[in-house]
Amino acid sequence: MSPILLGMVGFIMLASTTSVGPRYAGLFLALGGVYGSYDPALAWISSTIPRPRAKRAVALAIINMIGNLAQIYSPYMYDTNFAPRYIPPMACNAAFCLITVFAVLLLRFCLKRENETLAAKEAMEENRGPVLDPSEFQDRHATLGDMEKGEEDVIPSRNEPVSAGFRYAL
């Protein structure tokens, strides 16, 4: 999360001065912070949504789509009327960085709560053993025919237990 905060500081520096030195330093912070936080976000999503592969692929595609929305609005946001400091675009970019920080904190909170739920379920199953209810497993499961077709990814049921010790990466 710290790279995106550096990016926010860089955008604030870019908006607050017209001196070459601080703007140059702010440019390094802004670009390094924004691009430096993108790859860890992709890695985090890849490890948070391990399977099925189709779900992970859609999540990564949505992240790329949202990340590339800047190509649509930036030509209109960086109008020459705002030169030389470009205060509205820089403030908007700093706000986007702050929104990203809040989104990461929200996701971390949700995943931490889910990890606690998984740990509580594991502890409960250790005390009384697993309870298997056939009605919980109504989604599609692998069959011999699926395996012959080479279909490795089977969409698990929402209530299907995950492997013991599984936790979301925080």
C-alpha positions in Angstrom: 0.0 0.0 0.0 2.9 2.3 0.5 3.8 2.8 -3.2 0.3 4.3 -3.9 0.8 6.7 -1.0 4.1 7.8 -2.5 2.2 8.3 -5.8 -0.3 10.5 -4.0 2.5 12.6 -2.4 4.0 12.9 -5.9 0.7 14.2 -7.4 0.4 16.7 -4.6 4.0 17.9 -5.2 3.2 18.3 -8.9 0.1 20.4 -8.2 1.7 22.6 -5.5 4.7 24.0 -7.3 6.1 25.2 -10.6 9.8 24.8 -9.7 11.6 22.3 -11.9 13.3 20.4 -9.1 10.3 19.5 -6.9 8.2 18.8 -10.0 10.8 16.4 -11.3 11.0 14.6 -7.9 7.2 14.6 -7.7 7.0 13.0 -11.2 9.3 10.2 -10.0 7.2 9.6 -6.9 3.9 9.8 -8.8 4.8 7.4 -11.6 6.8 5.1 -9.4 4.0 5.0 -6.9 1.2 4.3 -9.3 3.0 1.8 -11.5 4.8 0.3 -8.5 1.5 -0.7 -6.9 -0.1 -2.3 -10.0 2.0 -5.5 -10.2 1.5 -6.4 -6.5 -2.2 -5.8 -7.0 -2.3 -8.3 -9.9 -0.3 -10.8 -7.8 -2.6 -10.3 -4.9 -5.7 -10.9 -6.9 -4.1 -14.0 -8.5 -3.4 -15.5 -5.1 -6.7 -14.4 -3.6 -8.8 -16.0 -6.3 -6.8 -19.3 -7.0 -9.6 -21.2 -8.7 -11.5 -21.7 -10.8 -9.3 -20.4 -13.5 -12.1 -18.8 -15.3 -13.0 -16.7 -12.2 -9.4 -15.6 -11.8 -9.2 -14.7 -15.5 -12.3 -12.6 -15.3 -11.1 -10.8 -12.2 -7.8 -10.0 -13.9 -9.6 -8.8 -17.0 -11.8 -6.5 -14.9 -8.7 -5.1 -13.1 -7.0 -4.4 -16.4 -10.2 -2.8 -17.8 -10.6 -0.5 -14.8 -6.9 0.3 -14.9 -7.1 1.3 -18.5 -10.1 3.6 -18.0 -7.5 6.4 -17.6 -6.9 6.3 -21.3 -10.4 7.5 -21.8 -10.7 10.4 -19.4 -7.1 11.7 -19.3 -7.1 13.6 -22.7 -10.1 15.6 -21.4 -8.8 16.0 -17.9 -5.4 17.4 -18.9 -6.7 20.4 -20.8 -4.2 23.2 -21.6 -6.5 25.6 -19.7 -5.1 24.1 -16.5 -1.4 24.6 -17.5 1.3 24.9 -16.1 0.3 23.3 -12.7 -2.7 21.2 -13.8 -4.2 21.5 -10.3 -7.6 19.8 -11.1 -6.0 16.7 -12.8 -3.3 16.3 -10.2 -5.9 16.6 -7.4 -8.0 14.1 -9.1 -5.1 11.7 -9.4 -4.3 12.2 -5.8 -7.9 11.4 -4.9 -7.8 8.3 -7.0 -4.7 7.2 -5.0 -6.6 7.8 -1.8 -9.6 5.8 -3.0 -7.3 3.0 -3.9 -5.9 3.0 -0.3 -9.4 2.8 1.1 -10.3 0.0 -1.4 -7.2 -2.0 -0.3 -8.0 -1.5 3.3 -11.6 -2.7 2.8 -10.5 -5.8 0.8 -8.0 -6.5 3.6 -10.7 -6.3 6.2 -13.0 -8.6 4.3 -10.3 -11.2 3.7 -9.2 -11.1 7.3 -12.7 -11.7 8.4 -13.1 -14.5 5.9 -9.8 -16.0 7.3 -11.2 -15.9 10.8 -14.4 -17.6 9.6 -12.3 -20.3 7.9 -10.3 -20.8 11.1 -13.4 -21.1 13.2 -15.0 -23.7 10.9 -11.8 -25.7 10.9 -11.7 -25.6 14.7 -15.3 -26.6 14.9 -14.7 -29.5 12.5 -11.7 -30.7 14.5 -13.9 -30.9 17.6 -16.8 -32.8 16.1 -15.6 -34.0 12.7 -16.8 -32.8 9.3 -20.5 -32.8 8.6 -21.3 -33.6 5.0 -24.7 -32.6 3.8 -25.4 -33.7 0.2 -27.7 -30.7 -0.3 -24.8 -28.4 0.0 -23.1 -29.9 -3.0 -25.6 -29.2 -5.8 -23.2 -27.4 -8.1 -21.4 -29.2 -10.9 -18.6 -31.6 -9.9 -16.0 -33.4 -11.8 -17.1 -36.7 -13.4 -15.0 -39.3 -15.2 -16.2 -37.8 -18.5 -14.9 -34.4 -17.5 -11.5 -35.8 -16.6 -11.3 -37.6 -19.9 -11.9 -34.3 -21.7 -9.0 -32.8 -19.8 -11.2 -30.4 -17.7 -9.0 -29.7 -14.7 -10.9 -26.8 -13.2 -14.2 -27.7 -11.5 -16.3 -25.0 -10.3 -16.6 -25.6 -6.5 -19.9 -25.1 -4.7 -20.2 -22.0 -2.6 -20.5 -24.1 0.5 -17.9 -26.6 -0.5 -15.2 -26.8 2.1 -11.7 -25.6 1.0 -8.6 -27.6 1.8 -7.5 -27.5 5.4 -5.3 -24.7 6.3 -6.3 -22.5 3.3 -6.2 -18.8 4.1 -6.4 -15.8 1.9 -3.2 -13.9 1.4 -3.2 -10.6 3.3 
